Amino acid sequence: MAAARHGAFHPLTVAAVDRLTDDSVALTLAVPPELREEYRHTAGQHLTLRRTTDEGTEVRRTYSICSPAPDPGGPGPDRLQVGVRLVEGGEFSTWAHKEIAAGDVLDVMVPAGRFVLDPAKAAPGAHYAAVVGGSGITPVLSIAATLLAARPDARFCLVRSDRTAASTMFLEEVADLKDRWPERFQLVTVLSREEQEAGLPSGRLDQERLTALLPALLPVPEVAGWFLCGPYGLVQGAERALRGLGVGRGRIHEEIFHVEDTAAPAPVAAGTAAPAHSRVTARLDGRSGTWPVREGESLLDAVLRNRADAPYACKGGVCGTCRAFLVGGEVRMERNFALEAEETEAGFVLACQSHPVTEEVELDFDR
């Protein structure tokens, strides 16, 4: 079967809507047999859901797959589950909580994302760990469950932070991992606004606290990979703590679920002003085209005016759906909360945040 097209959407039926907490639900999507290979995914990837409002505006949001990844040697998944937390003023999450019901049909993009762990590539007896906050548990739940089931010699430590016990998503699912693999799955829970009867005292997991906590929990230098997921502040603090403990950049993987609007864009360096006239050449699903870039618009918007199938979701530099390889020319990225340093050094950019610095820019979405 041919590989799934970038940005391809298919209609999937909602099989179930399960309330997790007062402000979060799990959506289970049924995948028909003819689409199961297209929705085959690696643990940690996400789905982009799309709806069109009554006013005709298209809204897209990205949600991580929390269900385990399928066995590479078996069929693709017949079910996919994502967790949706209600965001204050969030157009899509409000609609999901109030209106989506079993039997509804949603437009769902094929899986994407590189915040992943492939058990087949794990070293024998490898130890992995994650620090998550709030809804950051969703991709890590899939990662941990997939790894522990596929590799009987692997271990996983999960450090999770939530406001209160009542606000904790997938509480039963995480407890099930502990029951199934008590010797290989370590769980540490910290509540920021509620005292626990046992365990760690309440409070935020910041850089200082993690620097003291992590070495007491597990042998930090021996951990093969760290997965940090959640709000920007938590992920940034955890990364700084790990780097201070001597963890190499290549062993730290990050996915940010929320960035405050006050997060400043990257400063404009001298000599990187946009040219008066510029063009972008883009390759997508084997076809290329060249189009002008209007003043002030991103390269993604320039491509979208001519190729409506260009992949994107958040347009905020967070999800990484619009990742492309910079074949030629120079660009300036305003914000980047999705690409790791190795990716940018290799030449990848976020098209939604990239503006031309040279008159000619060439992108390849197929890399």
KESELUM-390454 format. One line per 4 residues: for each residue x, y, z of N, C-alpha, C, CB. Coordinates in pm, whole numbers. Atoms other than C-alpha are relative to their C-alpha. Glycine has a CB too. Example, Ala and Ser with C-alpha at 12.3 -4.5 7.8 and 13.67 -1.06 7.14 Angstrom:
// KESELUM-390454
89/-119/0/1230/-450/780/90/120/0/-99/3/125; -82/-119/-6/1367/-106/714/-77/109/73/41/46/-142
This chain:
// KESELUM-390454
84/-120/0/0/0/0/88/125/0/-95/1/123; -77/-124/7/122/350/-82/0/70/135/-58/92/-109; -10/-73/-125/236/570/202/-109/106/8/138/65/14; 104/-101/-19/-20/805/352/50/136/-46/-44/6/149
-38/-133/47/-19/1149/194/13/96/117/-103/52/-101; -14/-104/-101/101/1444/400/-130/79/6/120/93/-31; 118/-84/-16/-195/1630/542/-130/-63/-43/19/124/-75; 122/65/46/-449/1371/424/-98/-18/115/32/-135/-64
106/20/-98/-778/1373/615/-94/-110/-48/-77/131/24; 103/100/30/-1031/1090/633/-110/12/105/61/-144/-2; 107/-2/-99/-1372/1073/801/3/-126/87/-137/12/-70; 2/110/-95/-1363/856/1114/-118/16/95/133/-8/79
117/-3/-89/-1662/765/1329/44/-5/146/-95/-116/-32; -26/1/-144/-1657/840/1701/-68/-123/60/-51/131/69; 55/122/-58/-1699/503/1873/-45/21/145/102/-113/-7; 35/-24/-139/-1711/638/2228/55/134/46/53/-113/90
-46/-121/-67/-1679/954/2436/-3/-30/150/-89/126/-37; -10/34/-143/-1557/887/2791/52/120/78/93/-121/22; -43/-113/-82/-1535/1158/3054/108/-47/96/-119/63/77; -113/34/-85/-1200/1144/3232/-1/81/129/131/22/-74
9/-91/-113/-1230/1447/3460/-108/102/-33/139/71/30; 100/-103/28/-1457/1749/3486/33/80/-125/-13/93/118; -39/-83/115/-1256/1918/3212/76/-77/-107/83/116/47; -68/76/106/-1130/1633/2993/-82/-123/-39/141/-42/46
68/118/52/-1269/1356/2774/97/-79/-87/-127/40/-81; -74/85/93/-1128/1064/2578/-92/-32/-117/50/-131/69; 76/31/121/-1248/1027/2219/60/-126/-62/3/119/-101; -44/121/67/-1228/678/2069/-54/2/-142/-48/-128/76
35/-8/141/-1227/673/1689/11/-137/-63/90/101/-74; -2/129/70/-1316/367/1481/68/18/-135/-144/-55/-18; -73/-6/126/-1081/301/1189/-48/-115/-88/155/-6/23; 48/107/87/-1236/107/897/116/-79/-58/-86/56/-113
-109/86/49/-1034/-183/751/82/62/-112/-56/-130/-47; -73/-54/115/-942/4/433/93/115/37/-98/45/-105; -85/-112/-41/-774/285/633/99/-37/110/-86/114/46; -81/36/-116/-593/88/902/149/14/-23/-30/-140/41
-141/-20/27/-258/98/731/37/148/0/38/-63/-134; -28/-144/0/-284/474/683/9/55/142/-108/76/-78; -1/-48/-138/-347/514/1057/92/-82/90/-141/-2/56; -105/66/-77/-64/284/1163/92/108/55/80/-104/-88
-77/-108/-62/140/491/1406/105/-55/93/-92/95/77; -102/29/-99/444/492/1628/-43/63/132/141/53/-45; 40/-52/-130/389/540/2001/53/141/21/49/-93/113; -37/-140/-23/388/913/2078/-49/95/-107/147/11/11
47/-88/107/244/1043/1750/-137/59/31/-5/-77/-133; 125/-70/-25/-59/1268/1723/-89/0/-124/28/144/44; 98/-17/106/-371/1324/1517/-44/146/-4/-123/-94/21; 59/-132/14/-504/1652/1381/-147/-17/-36/74/84/-109
145/5/24/-882/1692/1401/-44/133/-61/-78/-30/131; 43/-120/73/-1064/1937/1175/-152/11/4/49/-4/-146; 144/-27/12/-1406/2098/1185/-19/134/-69/-70/-1/139; 37/-127/62/-1578/2375/995/-115/58/81/-39/-18/-150
101/-63/-82/-1779/2618/1207/-122/40/-83/59/122/72; 121/-44/70/-2127/2742/1123/27/123/-86/-110/32/102; -36/-119/78/-1960/3059/993/89/-34/-118/69/102/88; -83/42/112/-1752/2855/749/149/5/25/-32/83/-117
-141/-7/-34/-1421/2891/934/53/-140/33/23/96/118; -61/130/-30/-1191/2588/943/85/10/125/85/-49/-118; -75/5/-126/-1053/2499/1286/70/-136/9/-94/24/123; -77/124/-17/-777/2241/1341/66/-1/137/107/-14/-112
-70/18/-126/-639/2104/1665/70/-135/1/-97/12/120; -81/122/-5/-377/1841/1738/-12/-64/138/147/31/-32; 11/75/-125/-423/1570/2001/81/-129/-12/-149/-32/34; -85/119/2/-179/1292/2090/-83/-126/14/105/7/112
62/132/-12/-277/930/2050/45/-61/132/37/-92/-123; -36/58/-129/-293/772/2395/-8/-152/0/-89/56/108; 9/145/9/-374/416/2286/134/-57/-48/-115/-42/-94; -127/59/41/-81/174/2235/12/-10/-151/16/-138/62
-25/17/143/79/151/1892/-18/-146/-39/143/49/-37; 20/139/43/0/-160/1687/132/-74/-17/-77/-4/-132; -116/84/24/242/-449/1654/45/18/-145/-32/-151/30; -46/-21/138/462/-382/1348/-31/-117/-93/149/24/0
28/116/84/395/-735/1224/-146/-32/-16/69/-117/55; 143/25/5/21/-717/1271/-74/104/-81/-56/-6/138; 80/-98/75/-267/-519/1119/6/137/64/-145/-46/-10; 10/-134/-55/-311/-146/1163/-111/7/104/-24/102/-111
96/-9/-110/-528/-19/1449/-144/9/-48/33/120/85; 142/-15/30/-905/-60/1444/-64/107/89/-73/-134/18; 44/-106/-89/-938/199/1724/117/93/29/-59/-58/132; -97/-99/-43/-752/518/1809/-67/84/108/50/90/-120
57/-81/-108/-800/716/2128/87/122/25/-15/-82/130; -69/-123/-34/-708/1076/2205/-67/61/122/1/101/-119; 55/-72/-114/-754/1286/2517/-11/147/-32/87/-21/124; 25/-142/27/-905/1634/2491/-29/71/131/-119/18/-101
22/-80/-121/-869/1878/2779/-64/133/-39/133/23/77; 69/-125/26/-1102/2178/2790/94/118/27/-127/12/86; -81/-121/-11/-911/2501/2728/-93/120/10/99/15/-121; 86/-116/-17/-1065/2824/2849/-4/83/-129/48/87/119
16/-73/125/-1204/2997/2540/38/-79/-122/81/123/5; -43/83/112/-1088/2706/2323/-118/-40/-87/72/-123/49; 114/25/90/-1316/2681/2022/-20/-149/-25/21/73/-132; 13/142/33/-1241/2319/1939/-28/-84/125/126/-50/-69
19/82/-120/-1213/2178/2292/-138/20/61/108/32/103; 136/-24/-50/-1541/2344/2395/-101/-79/-81/-34/150/-5; 88/77/89/-1713/2189/2094/11/-149/29/34/28/-148; -20/142/-28/-1560/1850/2173/-69/-41/129/148/-33/10
59/35/-129/-1683/1859/2531/-152/11/1/57/89/107; 143/-24/-6/-2032/1988/2465/-81/-71/-107/-26/146/-10; 80/46/114/-2132/1844/2130/39/-135/-58/7/100/-106; -39/127/63/-1928/1545/2010/-61/-117/77/154/-13/-6
63/117/-59/-2111/1218/2071/32/-123/-83/-153/18/12; -21/125/74/-2073/854/1974/-88/-2/-123/-29/-122/89; 72/3/127/-2176/807/1612/32/118/-89/-145/-4/25; -39/-115/82/-2050/1148/1498/119/-38/-88/34/122/90
-111/23/91/-1804/1159/1210/92/122/2/-51/-29/-145; -97/-108/-7/-1484/1366/1242/101/-14/-112/69/1/136; -110/-1/96/-1224/1468/984/130/-12/77/-2/130/-89; -121/29/-77/-896/1322/1108/119/-19/-94/-20/-126/88
-122/13/80/-549/1366/958/73/-128/39/92/124/18; -80/119/-29/-321/1064/934/105/34/105/67/-54/-130; -93/-27/-110/-75/1027/1227/127/72/-45/38/-129/69; -123/-75/26/224/1259/1244/71/22/132/-30/137/-71
-75/-34/-120/491/1369/1489/123/-85/20/-88/-11/119; -127/68/-23/843/1275/1599/35/-13/147/111/73/-72; -18/21/-144/799/1267/1977/-34/-147/27/-91/98/87; 35/141/8/818/890/1953/108/-89/62/-24/-40/-145
-91/105/-44/974/574/2091/-40/-129/-71/-3/-18/155; 22/126/70/1003/267/1872/65/-112/82/59/4/-146; -58/106/-84/1046/-40/2099/102/-86/-74/-109/-89/53; -92/84/76/1224/-226/1818/141/57/-1/-49/-17/-143
-130/-65/2/1508/27/1839/61/16/139/-11/134/-66; -50/-13/-136/1546/10/2217/108/-105/27/-115/-15/101; -108/92/-36/1865/-145/2350/-50/-101/103/122/77/54; 42/100/-100/1833/-465/2558/10/55/142/86/-127/-13
2/-46/-137/1735/-383/2915/-3/151/16/118/-52/70; -3/-147/-4/1695/-13/2832/-97/56/103/-31/57/-138; 80/-72/-99/1558/227/3092/-40/133/-61/80/19/134; 49/-127/53/1339/517/2980/-76/73/111/-92/-22/-124
69/-79/-102/1178/799/3175/-73/116/-65/99/51/106; 78/-113/50/927/1080/3131/-35/92/115/-127/-48/-73; 52/-101/-92/836/1402/3307/-113/70/-75/113/103/47; 116/-55/71/486/1517/3216/-83/86/94/-86/-113/-59
91/-84/-76/237/1777/3326/-136/4/-65/56/141/14; 137/-9/52/-142/1770/3286/-25/-93/-115/-29/140/-42; 34/82/117/-252/1651/2944/123/-51/-73/-86/80/-95; -123/55/56/113/1581/2862/11/-150/21/119/69/60
-1/144/-21/37/1229/2984/-42/-75/-126/-92/-37/117; 61/77/109/-142/1138/2659/100/-71/-91/-85/91/-82; -94/75/84/152/1058/2427/86/-95/81/88/95/-78; -87/82/-83/359/918/2714/-72/-127/45/49/79/121
77/120/-33/78/678/2809/15/-103/-111/-150/34/22; -19/89/114/104/530/2460/143/-52/-6/-34/72/-131; -141/39/5/485/526/2473/30/-107/104/90/123/21; -30/94/-108/504/350/2810/-70/-134/-22/-42/59/135
75/124/18/230/95/2735/55/-83/-115/-147/31/-24; -55/70/116/376/10/2395/135/-63/31/13/95/-120; -134/49/-33/732/-26/2523/-6/-119/95/84/112/62; 3/106/-102/647/-239/2827/-59/-129/-54/-79/46/122
62/119/58/429/-475/2625/92/-67/-102/-133/36/-65; -83/54/109/678/-515/2340/136/-49/47/19/105/-106; -135/34/-46/1001/-539/2540/-2/-43/147/96/121/-19; 9/46/-138/987/-758/2853/119/35/86/-18/-147/1
-119/-36/-77/1333/-638/2955/10/150/25/124/-46/-72; -8/-146/-11/1260/-263/2935/-64/50/129/-67/66/-121; 56/-65/-119/1184/-31/3227/-40/143/-35/101/-2/119; 49/-135/27/997/297/3239/-35/68/132/-124/-2/-95
32/-81/-117/978/569/3506/-80/121/-45/130/44/75; 87/-113/33/694/822/3488/-12/92/119/-139/-49/-44; 19/-105/-99/704/1144/3687/-105/94/-56/135/76/33; 108/-83/53/375/1324/3644/-44/104/101/-118/-87/-41
45/-111/-82/250/1656/3775/-141/40/-42/96/119/-11; 137/-43/25/-116/1751/3807/-42/95/111/-98/-121/-10; 47/-95/-102/-312/2016/3996/-56/-74/121/-106/94/-59; 64/77/-106/-529/1776/4199/-24/-142/-51/-133/66/46
31/136/41/-619/1407/4196/-121/-2/-91/-24/-90/121; 121/-2/80/-959/1493/4052/23/51/-141/-105/85/67; -29/-56/133/-799/1674/3758/97/-87/-80/58/140/14; -101/85/62/-564/1386/3669/-60/-86/-110/67/-90/105
48/76/114/-626/1243/3322/59/-141/-2/33/72/-130; -43/139/17/-603/867/3258/59/-59/128/103/-8/-112; -45/49/-130/-563/791/3627/-5/-153/5/-85/60/112; 15/146/-6/-695/434/3593/93/-69/-98/-145/-39/-29
-86/62/100/-496/360/3278/146/-5/47/-9/77/-133; -137/0/-53/-168/461/3444/12/-98/116/40/143/46; -1/97/-110/-258/260/3755/5/-143/-53/-123/19/90; -1/132/60/-317/-39/3528/141/-40/-45/-96/-5/-120
-138/29/37/38/-12/3394/79/-45/123/66/123/-66; -71/35/-122/165/-25/3751/-40/-139/47/-29/103/110; 47/132/-42/-50/-332/3826/56/-110/-91/-152/-4/-1; -44/102/95/60/-515/3511/150/-22/3/-42/39/-139
-147/11/2/432/-440/3534/59/68/123/58/62/-129; -44/-68/-123/506/-355/3899/152/9/14/-55/-71/121; -146/-1/-12/877/-438/3866/68/87/-105/52/-141/-10; -63/-73/112/933/-245/3544/-57/138/-23/-14/-80/-125
61/-132/18/704/58/3569/-1/71/135/-145/-12/-57; -10/-81/-122/781/323/3829/-83/128/-19/149/35/34; 88/-116/9/522/594/3896/22/93/118/-148/-43/-7; -13/-103/-104/580/917/4088/-96/112/-36/149/53/11
101/-103/24/292/1163/4120/21/118/93/-143/-59/18; -11/-124/-78/319/1524/4235/-122/85/-31/134/77/-34; 116/-87/16/11/1740/4294/39/142/43/-122/-52/84; -45/-136/-28/66/2114/4279/-94/75/95/12/77/-129
96/-76/-81/-252/2223/4462/-73/-86/104/-103/65/-90; 69/89/-93/-338/1930/4687/103/-90/67/-107/-86/-73; -89/88/-72/-157/1737/4959/-44/-145/-17/4/38/149; 29/142/9/-133/1358/4921/21/-65/136/87/-67/-107
-17/73/-126/-171/1112/5207/137/-64/8/-108/-106/15; -133/59/5/152/948/5095/71/52/-124/-6/-156/0; -75/-44/117/430/1033/4854/60/137/19/-89/1/-120; -70/-127/-3/589/1363/4765/-91/114/45/58/31/-136
80/-116/-37/474/1695/4912/-47/76/-123/79/94/93; 56/-74/113/265/1923/4694/93/113/-43/-138/57/37; -81/-110/53/411/2198/4479/36/-23/-144/126/18/83; -35/9/140/526/2270/4128/131/-75/-20/9/138/-61
-125/66/39/789/2060/3955/81/99/-84/-27/-133/-80; -84/-94/72/1042/2326/3864/142/-56/-13/2/138/72; -136/46/24/1408/2301/3768/71/-40/129/81/109/-71; -70/27/-125/1537/2315/4125/-50/-130/64/-17/116/98
56/119/-64/1300/2049/4252/35/-127/-78/-152/14/12; -34/116/82/1362/1814/3959/148/-36/10/-36/26/-146; -144/26/-14/1739/1852/3998/27/-84/124/77/132/7; -18/78/-123/1708/1712/4349/-75/-132/-6/-48/80/121
88/118/-1/1429/1461/4279/48/-112/-90/-139/40/-41; -27/104/100/1541/1277/3966/114/-95/41/34/64/-132; -105/94/-40/1874/1137/4097/-41/-90/116/126/76/37; 46/82/-111/1689/1009/4404/-95/-110/-46/-69/87/103
96/96/51/1443/816/4187/63/-109/-85/-105/71/-80; -55/95/97/1659/649/3925/140/42/-41/-91/-10/-123; -137/-34/42/2012/633/3784/-3/86/-126/84/-128/-26; 17/-94/111/1993/943/3563/95/-29/-117/22/141/49
-91/22/114/2309/867/3356/-31/-125/-82/141/-9/49; 28/126/69/2177/521/3264/-128/3/-82/-7/-112/100; 128/-8/73/1843/638/3120/27/25/-148/-91/113/59; -27/-8/144/1840/584/2745/-70/116/-68/-42/-129/-67
74/-109/60/1581/849/2668/-97/62/97/-73/-48/-123; 91/-77/-86/1387/1122/2848/-107/63/-88/76/109/81; 111/-57/75/1042/1229/2726/-69/104/88/-100/-111/-45; 55/-113/-75/926/1571/2846/-121/53/-75/107/112/21
121/-42/71/570/1672/2767/-94/73/95/-71/-121/-62; 93/-78/-80/331/1936/2895/13/148/-30/23/-25/147; -13/-145/20/323/2313/2941/145/42/-21/-59/75/119; -133/-49/35/618/2515/2819/91/14/121/-10/132/-72
-81/-23/-119/740/2610/3167/52/-128/61/-79/76/102; -42/128/-56/749/2252/3293/106/-66/-87/-121/-93/15; -95/64/91/926/2118/2985/135/72/3/-57/-3/-144; -125/-76/-2/1181/2398/2989/77/-23/130/-29/150/-17
-65/24/-128/1252/2348/3360/59/-140/9/-98/21/113; -50/138/-2/1288/1971/3317/122/-15/-88/-110/-97/-45; -117/9/88/1527/2013/3026/123/60/68/-27/73/-134; -113/-63/-67/1746/2251/3223/52/-85/115/-39/138/53
-42/88/-109/1748/2013/3519/81/-117/-54/-122/-51/78; -70/115/57/1852/1720/3300/136/39/-56/-84/-64/-109; -129/-43/55/2123/1916/3120/99/28/114/-18/128/-89; -85/-25/-116/2254/2026/3460/49/-127/66/-73/84/100
-39/130/-55/2267/1660/3563/87/-79/-96/-124/-81/35; -92/63/93/2484/1581/3263/-63/-83/-110/91/-83/73; 66/76/106/2223/1434/3028/24/67/-134/-153/-13/28; -27/-55/132/2320/1481/2663/-127/41/-73/76/-100/-82
115/-52/73/2091/1673/2432/-71/-107/-82/44/112/-92; 59/102/84/2036/1369/2210/-90/-97/73/106/-75/-67; 85/92/-77/1868/1177/2493/-124/69/56/79/-60/114; 115/-75/-50/1610/1448/2567/-95/29/-115/45/132/70
103/-21/103/1287/1457/2365/-113/82/61/-54/-137/-56; 97/-94/-56/1031/1733/2409/-122/16/-89/65/135/23; 122/-40/71/673/1806/2314/-77/94/92/-88/-125/-41; 67/-103/-79/499/2120/2434/-148/5/-39/66/138/-21
144/-3/26/121/2126/2470/-58/140/9/-71/-89/97; 55/-134/-15/78/2490/2561/114/99/18/-99/8/119; -98/-108/-12/282/2806/2518/-76/128/30/87/14/-129; 67/-126/-32/179/3129/2684/13/98/-115/58/61/129
-2/-99/108/90/3406/2441/112/101/17/-133/72/-8; -105/-98/-26/357/3615/2607/138/-50/-42/3/36/147; -130/51/45/633/3386/2480/46/77/-123/-7/-152/-31; -45/-92/105/836/3617/2263/54/-76/-120/106/95/54
-61/60/118/929/3535/1904/149/23/-1/-63/55/-128; -145/-16/10/1292/3498/1811/34/139/-52/61/-108/-91; -38/-132/49/1467/3833/1764/48/-5/-144/108/61/89; -42/-8/139/1534/3943/1410/147/38/-5/-87/103/-79
-144/-25/8/1905/3916/1340/30/100/-111/78/-131/-23; -40/-95/103/2087/4180/1138/19/-72/-132/130/73/41; -17/57/132/2074/4112/768/-103/-104/-38/133/-58/-11; 101/102/30/1763/3891/783/-135/62/-35/-15/-95/118
125/-63/39/1501/4139/665/-56/-67/-125/21/151/-25; 65/64/114/1247/4007/415/31/77/-129/-152/-10/21; -25/-68/128/1330/4084/49/-129/62/-52/58/-98/-104; 118/-68/55/1095/4310/-147/-87/-97/-79/42/117/-91
73/100/77/996/4020/-372/65/-136/24/-3/36/-152; -56/134/-22/1036/3651/-301/-97/-105/-51/30/-23/151; 81/113/48/912/3315/-424/39/-125/78/20/-22/-153; -25/127/-66/878/2976/-263/-30/-113/-97/-84/-13/129
23/123/74/917/2645/-442/-19/-111/103/120/-32/-98; 30/103/-100/760/2358/-250/-31/-132/-68/-119/42/88; 28/137/45/757/1983/-306/-88/-67/104/132/-81/-23; 96/62/-90/460/1799/-155/-66/-117/-71/-105/102/47
56/122/58/352/1441/-225/45/-20/-145/-153/4/7; -59/27/131/584/1424/-525/-25/107/-104/-51/-127/-50; 27/-108/96/456/1743/-695/60/130/51/-153/16/-24; -64/-127/-37/636/2078/-699/-68/117/-69/149/-3/-35
52/-123/59/526/2432/-764/75/118/55/-151/16/26; -67/-122/-42/663/2784/-737/-100/115/2/119/33/-93; 99/-106/-15/459/3079/-607/60/120/72/-124/-52/76; -49/-120/-70/513/3437/-487/-40/-2/147/-54/127/-68
29/-15/-142/526/3511/-115/-40/145/24/124/-41/90; 47/-135/-25/321/3811/-14/70/61/121/-151/0/21; -67/-70/-109/457/4073/219/-58/-41/135/-12/152/-19; 41/32/-135/446/3956/579/-54/-140/22/-101/95/42
58/132/-21/304/3610/514/107/-106/17/-91/-36/-116; -93/111/-20/467/3285/618/9/-83/-127/-44/-87/119; -14/89/115/592/3030/369/-116/-99/-6/134/-74/5; 115/91/0/313/2795/479/-122/66/-63/-32/-45/144
117/-68/57/46/3053/397/15/19/-150/-21/136/68; -22/-14/144/205/3112/58/-28/-132/-72/144/46/-28; 26/131/61/194/2739/-15/-148/-33/5/81/-109/72; 141/33/-16/-161/2702/119/-89/73/-101/-45/33/140
79/-72/100/-289/2966/-124/-7/-77/-131/57/138/-25; -8/73/126/-192/2725/-401/-12/-151/17/130/32/-67; 13/142/-31/-188/2384/-233/-73/-14/133/141/-71/6; 81/8/-122/-474/2345/13/30/-123/82/-147/2/-35
-32/124/-72/-341/2000/109/131/8/76/5/-115/-97; -124/-14/-78/-23/2138/268/-29/-31/147/60/142/-15; 28/43/-138/8/1989/620/21/112/101/86/-118/36; -15/-94/-112/-53/2212/922/-108/-30/102/-7/148/-49
103/14/-104/-244/2221/1248/-7/129/81/30/-121/91; 13/-111/-95/-162/2486/1510/38/136/-56/83/-28/120; -56/-125/54/22/2752/1303/67/86/107/-110/80/-67; -63/-75/-108/188/2851/1630/140/-46/33/-83/-10/121
-136/47/-24/521/2671/1604/10/-103/110/87/114/33; 2/93/-112/416/2408/1859/-12/-145/-44/-114/35/92; 31/140/29/286/2093/1689/99/-67/-96/-138/-10/-58; -97/57/93/546/2045/1412/-59/-65/-123/83/-98/70
65/65/114/291/1927/1155/52/54/-133/-150/19/7; -42/-63/125/422/2172/892/151/-9/-23/-42/145/-1; -145/17/13/786/2056/923/38/-25/-145/49/-116/90; -47/16/139/974/2084/593/152/16/-3/-68/103/-95
-146/-12/17/1333/2054/471/31/120/-88/60/-131/-63; -40/-118/75/1497/2375/353/105/-41/-102/55/112/94; -89/45/108/1647/2275/19/92/112/-45/-83/-52/-119; -78/-113/48/1762/2620/-86/-51/130/54/0/4/-150
38/-130/-51/1761/2981/23/16/9/151/-141/31/-38; -8/-23/-144/1743/3125/373/-135/48/52/110/103/34; 125/-43/-62/1451/3176/610/28/45/143/-106/-114/-3; -2/-38/-142/1385/3330/949/-121/-61/67/1/157/17
111/58/-75/1176/3130/1196/-31/89/120/34/-144/46; 39/-87/-112/981/3347/1440/-2/-76/132/-136/61/-27; 9/81/-122/910/3071/1694/24/-146/-36/-139/18/70; -19/144/21/1009/2707/1730/-9/-71/134/136/-30/-69
16/80/-120/871/2490/2007/-21/-147/-38/-118/51/83; 29/136/47/850/2171/1798/123/-75/-48/-99/5/-111; -117/67/56/1181/2096/1627/113/-5/101/47/71/-128; -115/13/-86/1475/1962/1822/123/57/-71/23/-148/40
-120/-65/55/1820/2111/1774/60/-80/-115/104/20/109; -55/83/107/1933/1815/1564/-76/19/-131/-3/-148/41; 81/-19/121/1646/1878/1321/31/134/-67/-149/-8/33; -30/-131/60/1716/2248/1273/142/2/-56/-17/112/105
-138/7/50/2088/2177/1235/7/-79/-130/92/-63/105; 2/81/123/2001/1920/967/-69/72/-115/-70/-132/26; 61/-78/106/1805/2184/774/-151/2/-2/46/-51/-127; 146/-2/-4/1443/2138/882/-50/130/62/-54/-120/78
62/-123/-49/1215/2435/947/-149/-24/21/24/118/-98; 145/-2/-11/856/2502/1052/-52/100/-102/-47/35/146; 46/-88/108/684/2642/745/-92/109/52/-71/-80/-107; 94/-99/-51/422/2822/955/70/117/66/-95/-64/99
-75/-104/-68/692/3025/1130/112/58/-85/56/-53/129; -113/-39/85/932/3072/837/-37/111/-96/51/-120/-78; 16/-113/93/967/3396/642/127/8/-84/-26/135/77; -117/0/89/1199/3439/341/100/110/35/-45/17/-143
-108/-96/-14/1533/3609/383/63/23/-137/107/-50/102; -50/-11/137/1639/3542/22/-118/5/-97/96/-118/-34; 109/-14/98/1437/3605/-293/-56/-135/-43/49/75/-121; 44/133/38/1419/3233/-371/18/-96/118/78/-49/-124
-4/99/-109/1336/2967/-110/-62/-130/-53/-78/53/128; 54/128/42/1281/2597/-171/-21/-91/120/93/-67/-102; 36/89/-110/1104/2362/72/-37/-138/-55/-117/58/82; 40/137/34/1054/1985/62/-76/-59/118/125/-89/-37
83/58/-105/762/1854/270/7/-153/1/-145/45/-18; -3/146/12/835/1497/158/119/-66/70/3/-38/-145; -118/57/-65/1166/1454/344/-39/-63/134/110/108/20
